Amino acid sequence: MAERITVQVADRRLTLSNLDKVLYPAAGFTKRDVIDYYARIAPVLLPHVHARPTTFRRFPEGVDRQPFYEKDVARHAPEWVRTAKLDHGGSGTNSYPLLNDVPTLVWAANLAALELHVPQWTVGPRDTKRNPDLLVFDLDPGAPATVVECCEVAVLLRPLLEADGFDVYAKTSGSKGLQLYCPVRTRRPEATGEYAKSLAVQLAAEHPKLITAQMTKAVRPGKVFIDWSQNNPSKTTVATYSLRGREQPTVSTPVSWAEVSACGKVSDLTFTSADVLERVAAQGDLFEGLHENRVTLPRARRAGSAERK
């Protein structure tokens, strides 16, 4: 029979199970460790997922077994877990969890929801979808390129964004790549994708040996794909401070621009849960200002134009 314990988390009583189950075999990292990490990182993680419908990537048998994505938690979520009922591509609705507090985050961790994925928009009253408040560039390296080449691309992309008035924040994906975020104001859900694509196409034209803006996998080996499509309102990116389902308990980690510029090897920007807890204790949340200073999104650049608005 599965081991179960009842704990008090803030104003909620939660039943936790199988705490000694090893979810990261190579690291000996258990479900207890996963829950402990999420409970400790909660103060800096929660602002980045608040009011954002979350998709879980669950690994109930550990990272060396098949995971699954879960969007709809209506059948098993406690009644106190806040959800947003949203259309699912015209084929019905899903009750997405909203990770707005520590008990809900611990509940998710107990489900072995190692990875948390969120969109670039929040939900408003009556579960209405707001326009995007974040612009994202997902820098995806095609082997043998690595995060080192992603950092080179980030350094090229940053001044273009800053010239348009944006504050630019960088974080590792916790897997292979790097992601850049900017706080924005938008009037149309499609606007961020159009703008991101225009910059990706521009940089790919200027640096064809390093960068591609094409999704076709055949053209991506040795290059960094600037995945502008992650701005599509139907897509998500891994949440800031989320664990990843890799061999080690790596984390999608905010990094400084000094770290991006200095990156010379993959290990320079690889951080485990223990590393991240130490970084936050020493540096605070490097993404703390992400949801401030939102800048009105300019029009997409014309193809081939290198002009800065």
Stockholm file with secondary structure:
# STOCKHOLM 1.0

chainA/1-309         MAERITVQVADRRLTLSNLDKVLYPAAGFTKRDVIDYYARIAPVLLPHVHARPTTFRRFPEGVDRQPFYEKDVARHAPEWVRTAKLDHGGSGTNSYPLLNDVPTLVWAANLAALELHVPQWTVGPRDTKRNPDLLVFDLDPGAPATVVECCEVAVLLRPLLEADGFDVYAKTSGSKGLQLYCPVRTRRPEATGEYAKSLAVQLAAEHPKLITAQMTKAVRPGKVFIDWSQNNPSKTTVATYSLRGREQPTVSTPVSWAEVSACGKVSDLTFTSADVLERVAAQGDLFEGLHENRVTLPRARRAGSAERK
#=GR chainA/1-309 SS CCCEEEEEETTEEEEEECTTCEEETTTTEEHHHHHHHHHHHHHHHHHHHTTCBCEEEECTTCTTSCCEEECCCTTTSCTTSCEEEEECTTSCEEEEEBCCSHHHHHHHHHTTCCEEEECSSCBCGGGCBCCCCEEEEEEEECTTCCHHHHHHHHHHHHHHHHHTTCCCEEEECSSSCEEEEEEEECSSTTHHHHHHHHHHHHHHHHCTTTEECCCCGGGCTTSEEEEGGGGSTTCCEECTTCBCSSSSCBBCCEECHHHHHHCCSGGGGCCBHHHHHHHHHHHCCTTTTTTSSCEECCCCCCTTCCCCC
#=GC SS_cons         CCCEEEEEETTEEEEEECTTCEEETTTTEEHHHHHHHHHHHHHHHHHHHTTCBCEEEECTTCTTSCCEEECCCTTTSCTTSCEEEEECTTSCEEEEEBCCSHHHHHHHHHTTCCEEEECSSCBCGGGCBCCCCEEEEEEEECTTCCHHHHHHHHHHHHHHHHHTTCCCEEEECSSSCEEEEEEEECSSTTHHHHHHHHHHHHHHHHCTTTEECCCCGGGCTTSEEEEGGGGSTTCCEECTTCBCSSSSCBBCCEECHHHHHHCCSGGGGCCBHHHHHHHHHHHCCTTTTTTSSCEECCCCCCTTCCCCC
//
